[in-house]
Amino acid sequence: MKAIVLLFLAATFFISPRYQRIAGSLQETGRDVYEKRCVKCHGRSGTRGFRGARDLTRSRLDSNQVRSIIKDGQGIMPAWKNELSEDEIEMVIRYITTLRK
């Protein structure tokens, strides 16, 4: 019975307007970081490909792979681990997944 009550409370939280506002603000912040740090090479839609940047709309990398590339860089892409906080990296990952087709 306790499990059912906990499940109900968790489900209620995740569909609540408060949770949706929090989730939306995380995505918005991820977009802000993306636009500040990533747009130059990846473009607003993720398809720019400047200087060999990957098309993010076609990426099928999982979150761990994306996190590793953001933190450590890849090819000409710089490492961002000393520039972005863990939270900012997570928010950018969430935003990038919204660009996928």
Backbone as JSON, one array per atom type, in Angstrom:
{
  "sequence": "MKAIVLLFLAATFFISPRYQRIAGSLQETGRDVYEKRCVKCHGRSGTRGFRGARDLTRSRLDSNQVRSIIKDGQGIMPAWKNELSEDEIEMVIRYITTLRK",
  "N": [[0.82, -1.2, 0.0], [1.96, 1.23, 0.81], [3.8, 1.6, -1.22], [2.16, 2.08, -3.41], [0.96, 4.48, -2.68], [3.26, 6.13, -2.55], [4.05, 5.99, -5.22], [1.85, 7.21, -6.44], [2.08, 9.81, -5.34], [4.58, 10.58, -6.4], [3.99, 10.51, -9.15], [2.05, 12.48, -9.26], [3.57, 14.71, -8.59], [5.33, 14.9, -10.83], [3.61, 15.55, -12.91], [2.66, 17.91, -12.16], [2.03, 21.47, -12.37], [4.07, 22.97, -11.19], [6.39, 21.31, -11.31], [6.57, 21.15, -14.1], [7.13, 23.82, -14.71], [9.66, 24.02, -13.5], [11.12, 22.11, -14.97], [10.86, 23.26, -17.5], [12.27, 25.66, -17.09], [14.83, 24.67, -16.7], [15.39, 23.67, -19.24], [15.26, 26.05, -20.67], [17.41, 27.44, -19.54], [19.46, 25.72, -20.32], [19.29, 26.17, -23.06], [20.07, 28.84, -23.09], [22.78, 28.64, -22.27], [23.71, 27.04, -24.37], [23.28, 28.78, -26.55], [25.08, 30.76, -25.91], [27.57, 29.46, -25.83], [27.74, 27.43, -27.82], [26.49, 27.91, -30.26], [28.02, 29.24, -32.16], [29.54, 27.35, -33.59], [27.82, 25.09, -33.91], [25.39, 26.18, -34.63], [22.09, 27.69, -34.38], [20.01, 25.85, -34.76], [21.36, 23.51, -34.52], [22.53, 22.44, -36.75], [24.59, 23.64, -38.14], [27.45, 23.04, -38.49], [29.96, 24.28, -38.62], [33.43, 24.44, -39.1], [33.71, 21.67, -38.93], [31.92, 20.88, -36.97], [29.59, 18.68, -35.49], [26.37, 17.63, -36.71], [23.87, 18.18, -34.67], [21.22, 17.49, -34.71], [21.08, 15.04, -35.8], [22.39, 13.37, -34.15], [22.89, 10.43, -32.25], [24.0, 9.85, -29.91], [24.31, 8.81, -26.5], [23.47, 10.27, -23.28], [25.72, 10.08, -21.58], [27.86, 9.86, -23.38], [27.65, 12.31, -24.74], [28.07, 14.05, -22.6], [30.75, 13.44, -21.98], [32.05, 14.34, -24.31], [31.42, 17.08, -24.22], [32.67, 17.81, -21.82], [35.41, 17.01, -22.19], [36.07, 17.7, -24.76], [36.47, 17.23, -28.34], [38.19, 16.41, -31.22], [38.42, 19.4, -32.93], [36.74, 20.71, -31.22], [36.58, 22.46, -28.2], [37.39, 21.58, -24.76], [35.02, 21.84, -22.16], [34.96, 21.51, -19.45], [36.22, 23.08, -17.53], [35.0, 25.46, -17.82], [32.22, 25.33, -17.7], [29.71, 24.57, -15.29], [28.77, 21.49, -13.6], [25.98, 21.38, -13.49], [25.28, 23.19, -15.56], [26.3, 21.81, -17.76], [24.66, 19.52, -17.71], [22.2, 20.75, -18.23], [22.63, 21.73, -20.81], [22.93, 19.33, -22.18], [20.33, 18.3, -21.92], [18.99, 20.25, -23.4], [20.13, 19.95, -25.95], [19.16, 17.46, -26.7], [16.58, 18.12, -27.37], [16.82, 19.15, -29.87], [17.08, 17.12, -31.61], [15.94, 15.17, -34.37]],
  "CA": [[0.0, 0.0, 0.0], [2.86, 2.39, 0.87], [4.39, 1.77, -2.55], [1.15, 2.68, -4.28], [0.83, 5.88, -2.26], [4.46, 6.83, -3.0], [3.98, 6.08, -6.68], [0.86, 8.24, -6.75], [2.65, 11.12, -5.01], [5.62, 10.88, -7.38], [3.33, 10.8, -10.43], [1.39, 13.78, -9.1], [4.62, 15.74, -8.65], [5.88, 15.05, -12.17], [2.66, 16.16, -13.83], [2.21, 19.18, -11.58], [2.5, 22.67, -13.05], [5.34, 23.4, -10.59], [7.44, 20.51, -11.91], [6.69, 21.53, -15.5], [7.84, 25.1, -14.75], [11.06, 23.75, -13.18], [11.69, 21.43, -16.13], [10.93, 24.25, -18.57], [13.33, 26.62, -16.81], [16.09, 23.99, -16.94], [15.59, 23.65, -20.68], [15.54, 27.42, -21.09], [18.77, 27.74, -19.14], [20.3, 24.95, -21.22], [19.28, 26.9, -24.33], [20.89, 30.04, -22.9], [24.19, 28.21, -22.29], [23.97, 26.6, -25.74], [23.38, 29.95, -27.43], [26.28, 31.51, -25.55], [28.81, 28.69, -26.01], [27.74, 26.38, -28.84], [25.87, 28.35, -31.52], [29.05, 29.68, -33.12], [29.91, 26.23, -34.47], [26.72, 24.17, -34.17], [24.24, 26.91, -35.13], [20.89, 27.71, -33.51], [19.22, 24.62, -34.92], [22.23, 22.35, -34.33], [22.9, 21.87, -38.06], [25.52, 24.52, -38.84], [28.61, 22.29, -38.94], [31.12, 25.14, -38.84], [34.72, 23.86, -38.71], [33.58, 20.25, -38.66], [30.99, 20.6, -35.86], [28.59, 17.66, -35.81], [24.96, 17.98, -36.81], [23.28, 17.7, -33.43], [19.88, 16.96, -34.96], [21.22, 13.65, -36.25], [23.16, 12.64, -33.14], [22.24, 9.36, -31.5], [24.83, 9.59, -28.74], [23.57, 8.86, -25.25], [23.84, 11.39, -22.42], [27.1, 9.92, -21.09], [28.78, 10.17, -24.48], [27.58, 13.76, -24.96], [28.72, 14.65, -21.43], [32.18, 13.25, -22.14], [32.51, 15.24, -25.38], [31.34, 18.46, -23.73], [33.69, 18.01, -20.79], [36.79, 16.77, -22.63], [36.27, 18.13, -26.13], [36.69, 16.19, -29.35], [38.69, 17.06, -32.43], [38.66, 20.83, -32.74], [35.87, 21.23, -30.17], [37.3, 22.6, -26.93], [36.84, 21.02, -23.52], [34.27, 22.85, -21.4], [34.88, 21.12, -18.04], [36.7, 24.17, -16.66], [34.22, 26.66, -18.13], [30.82, 25.11, -17.36], [29.45, 23.76, -14.09], [28.09, 20.22, -13.87], [24.57, 21.69, -13.77], [25.19, 23.78, -16.9], [26.52, 20.73, -18.72], [23.44, 18.72, -17.74], [21.15, 21.52, -18.89], [22.94, 21.76, -22.25], [22.61, 17.99, -22.7], [18.86, 18.25, -22.05], [18.57, 21.11, -24.51], [20.59, 19.35, -27.21], [18.26, 16.36, -27.09], [15.35, 18.7, -27.98], [17.13, 19.51, -31.26], [17.1, 15.89, -32.42], [14.78, 14.91, -35.22]],
  "C": [[0.86, 1.26, 0.0], [3.46, 2.67, -0.51], [3.42, 2.44, -3.5], [0.98, 4.16, -3.96], [2.04, 6.68, -2.73], [4.47, 7.01, -4.51], [2.99, 7.16, -7.11], [1.41, 9.64, -6.48], [3.73, 11.53, -6.01], [5.0, 11.26, -8.72], [2.66, 12.17, -10.38], [2.4, 14.9, -9.2], [5.07, 15.98, -10.08], [4.9, 15.62, -13.17], [2.16, 17.5, -13.31], [2.75, 20.36, -12.37], [3.84, 23.15, -12.5], [6.5, 22.64, -11.21], [7.65, 20.92, -13.37], [7.39, 22.88, -15.64], [9.32, 24.89, -14.48], [11.74, 23.12, -14.38], [11.85, 22.4, -17.29], [12.06, 25.25, -18.34], [14.7, 25.98, -17.0], [16.4, 23.96, -18.42], [15.95, 25.04, -21.17], [16.97, 27.81, -20.73], [19.76, 26.98, -20.0], [20.4, 25.62, -22.58], [20.16, 28.15, -24.22], [22.38, 29.7, -22.96], [24.58, 27.8, -23.71], [24.18, 27.8, -26.65], [24.64, 30.76, -27.14], [27.56, 30.79, -25.96], [28.87, 27.83, -27.27], [27.29, 26.84, -30.22], [26.92, 28.7, -32.57], [29.42, 28.56, -34.1], [28.74, 25.34, -34.85], [25.49, 24.86, -34.75], [23.04, 26.8, -34.21], [20.11, 26.41, -33.58], [20.05, 23.35, -34.73], [22.78, 21.77, -35.62], [24.03, 22.63, -38.76], [26.77, 23.8, -39.34], [29.84, 23.11, -39.22], [32.39, 24.46, -38.3], [34.61, 22.4, -38.29], [32.65, 19.89, -37.51], [29.93, 19.62, -36.33], [27.19, 18.25, -35.88], [24.25, 17.36, -35.62], [21.88, 17.14, -33.62], [19.92, 15.49, -35.35], [21.95, 12.78, -35.24], [22.31, 11.58, -32.46], [23.09, 8.96, -30.28], [23.97, 9.64, -27.48], [24.13, 10.0, -24.38], [25.27, 11.29, -21.91], [28.12, 10.26, -22.16], [28.81, 11.67, -24.75], [28.3, 14.48, -23.83], [30.24, 14.58, -21.57], [32.75, 14.2, -23.2], [32.48, 16.69, -24.91], [32.46, 18.73, -22.74], [35.11, 17.99, -21.35], [37.1, 17.28, -24.03], [36.45, 16.94, -27.05], [37.11, 16.87, -30.63], [39.0, 18.52, -32.14], [37.78, 21.45, -31.64], [36.63, 21.3, -28.85], [36.61, 21.86, -25.79], [36.18, 22.14, -22.73], [34.24, 22.56, -19.9], [35.36, 22.2, -17.08], [35.92, 25.46, -16.86], [32.76, 26.55, -17.69], [30.71, 24.27, -16.1], [28.8, 22.45, -14.52], [26.62, 20.47, -14.22], [24.4, 22.28, -15.16], [25.37, 22.72, -17.98], [25.27, 19.87, -18.84], [22.32, 19.45, -18.47], [21.37, 21.6, -20.39], [22.61, 20.4, -22.88], [21.1, 17.87, -22.89], [18.4, 19.08, -23.23], [18.93, 20.48, -25.85], [19.65, 18.24, -27.65], [16.95, 16.88, -27.68], [15.58, 19.06, -29.44], [17.05, 18.3, -32.18], [15.8, 15.69, -33.17], [14.25, 13.51, -34.98]]
}
